[in-house]
């Protein structure tokens, strides 16, 4: 926006200028607390707004046909005045004297040296401001730093929209529609790249010494590396000893999901401080139990019941799915392991001749299927499936699906990381999760002979 407040000469701005040489009567910023007698009042009330003055300004703007928001609107003009007032307060504090009050020897010979125009992007839209300069070039503004073209709120909007699955093109169009500003996709990519340092720190952070349950799974994203191909993103979600959810990390692999790569992931988790895991819940990937026990020898591996059912349906005709599901239900709802074995023998007699592959599937997975049967039904409902991590995967897939494919592995991980960080913005989900796990954690400590409490910090 090239239009400046002074060029429009509306009475609204003129009255504001008369009533506030530094914006003190409309808004007193923390920077102005260092200036004169008004500073002590501002220190007691960091933000003082004259509601009557604001109402009068809005009324006069409407009378003149001036919109409250939008390009050249009242909000844009006030944003300009407040920013320039804050910058003037900063340069005054830097030089040690008010404007037009310079004396010999003040500021060590340094002095004001005019202003330079600069356009910044704010939630009120693009705002052109005049940034003061000093002759020595030592003035470093804080409100709008050097080379800063966007105020922090806009960057937060970009990160939030990106975490919810919007492409860079969609975000650029949204900013143009809502804020009236043109932001290139390259600029949006630069903003989102700022999370990379935080992502690296998060990925390498120390972990708790013990976790009751760790859910592991992977999703596939399309990455263009010479040609577009599916790449696995490995995810580990843990339940802490306090019942909170903790996503331990994200890892990008090659090819399909494999137990060999999971061994590397679990070893890294152990090297970050995890001494013991009571249970690992997984999707029944071949070789995964051996990989888990190679890292933590005493960890119980539980296969997800939902995945077992899905894999069973792959070997059967569609018209038999409902009947097979009803026949398997007494198996995984049995009260004891012995009862489950009896119900499985009944299933084998009924379906073994027609679908021997299903019987073989459950027989091969039996050792990883039965551990959850030692708990009561409320606890079984929590640990017998990977639903806890599937809900996270659903949010990630929503963010990934809109992108189509990613130019490289780092871009894919960045998208997944942003989606993970935006999972529970209100904190209500965390409270429900904690409450859900309280009873199960007590049972874990008893069932696993105090291993849970022994490693607590």
MOPERA-V542868 format. One record per residue. NEAR is the number of other ideal C-beta (glycine too) atoms within 10 Angstrom. Layout:
near->NEAR
near->NEAR
This chain:
near->14
near->8
near->12
near->16
near->22
near->12
near->7
near->13
near->9
near->17
near->12
near->22
near->21
near->12
near->14
near->20
near->13
near->8
near->13
near->18
near->11
near->21
near->22
near->20
near->15
near->18
near->19
near->25
near->19
near->13
near->20
near->25
near->18
near->13
near->17
near->12
near->6
near->15
near->16
near->9
near->13
near->21
near->13
near->8
near->9
near->11
near->9
near->14
near->12
near->14
near->7
near->8
near->15
near->14
near->10
near->13
near->21
near->15
near->11
near->15
near->20
near->12
near->10
near->12
near->7
near->20
near->13
near->14
near->13
near->14
near->15
near->16
near->17
near->24
near->18
near->24
near->24
near->22
near->19
near->22
near->21
near->18
near->23
near->21
near->22
near->21
near->22
near->23
near->24
near->22
near->18
near->20
near->15
near->17
near->23
near->11
near->14
near->12
near->13
near->6
near->9
near->15
near->7
near->5
near->7
near->13
near->17
near->10
near->9
near->17
near->13
near->20
near->14
near->9
near->15
near->10
near->10
near->18
near->12
near->20
near->22
near->21
near->15
near->23
near->20
near->18
near->27
near->15
near->23
near->17
near->20
near->21
near->15
near->17
near->14
near->14
near->9
near->11
near->20
near->10
near->18
near->9
near->19
near->21
near->8
near->9
near->6
near->13
near->13
near->18
near->18
near->9
near->11
near->19
near->16
near->12
near->18
near->24
near->19
near->14
near->19
near->25
near->21
near->15
near->20
near->19
near->16
near->20
near->10
near->15
near->24
near->20
near->13
near->15
near->21
near->12
near->9
near->11
near->20
near->18
near->22
near->11
near->22
near->10
near->13
near->10
near->18
near->23
near->16
near->13
near->20
near->22
near->12
near->11
near->17
near->13
near->9
near->11
near->18
near->11
near->9
near->15
near->15
near->10
near->11
near->8
near->19
near->19
near->14
near->22
near->26
near->23
near->22
near->24
near->26
near->25
near->23
near->24
near->21
near->15
near->25
near->14
near->23
near->14
near->13
near->6
near->6
near->12
near->14
near->12
near->21
near->19
near->23
near->20
near->22
near->26
near->24
near->24
near->27
near->17
near->19
near->12
near->17
near->13
near->19
near->14
near->17
near->22
near->19
near->22
near->19
near->18
near->19
near->12
near->10
near->12
near->17
near->19
near->17
near->9
near->19
near->24
near->17
near->14
near->21
near->26
near->13
near->17
near->22
near->15
near->10
near->15
near->12
near->23
near->14
near->19
near->24
near->22
near->22
near->26
near->27
near->23
near->21
near->21
near->18
near->10
near->12
near->22
near->21
near->11
near->23
near->24
near->14
near->12
near->19
near->19
near->8
near->11
near->18
near->21
near->21
near->24
near->27
near->24
near->20
near->15
near->18
near->22
near->16
near->12
near->18
near->20
near->14
near->9
near->15
near->17
near->10
near->7
near->7
near->16
near->13
near->9
near->12
near->21
near->13
near->9
near->18
near->20
near->13
near->15
near->21
near->20
near->15
near->17
near->10
near->11
near->14
near->10
near->14
near->19
near->13
near->14
near->18
near->21
near->12
near->12
near->20
near->16
near->10
near->13
near->19
near->13
near->9
near->12
near->18
near->12
near->11
near->24
near->19
near->12
near->17
near->19
near->12
near->12
near->17
near->14
near->11
near->21
near->23
near->18
near->18
near->21
near->17
near->13
near->18
near->11
near->9
near->11
near->19
near->18
near->14
near->18
near->23
near->23
near->22
near->24
near->14
near->20
near->25
near->17
near->12
near->21
near->19
near->10
near->18
near->22
near->16
near->12
near->20
near->22
near->10
near->13
near->18
near->11
near->16
near->21
near->12
near->12
near->16
near->14
near->18
near->22
near->20
near->20
near->23
near->25
near->23
near->21
near->21
near->20
near->16
near->16
near->15
near->14
near->10
near->7
near->8
near->9
near->13
near->14
near->12
near->11
near->15
near->16
near->10
near->15
near->23
near->10
near->14
near->21
near->19
near->12
near->15
near->22
near->17
near->9
near->17
near->18
near->9
near->9
near->17
near->20
near->12
near->13
near->16
near->11
near->6
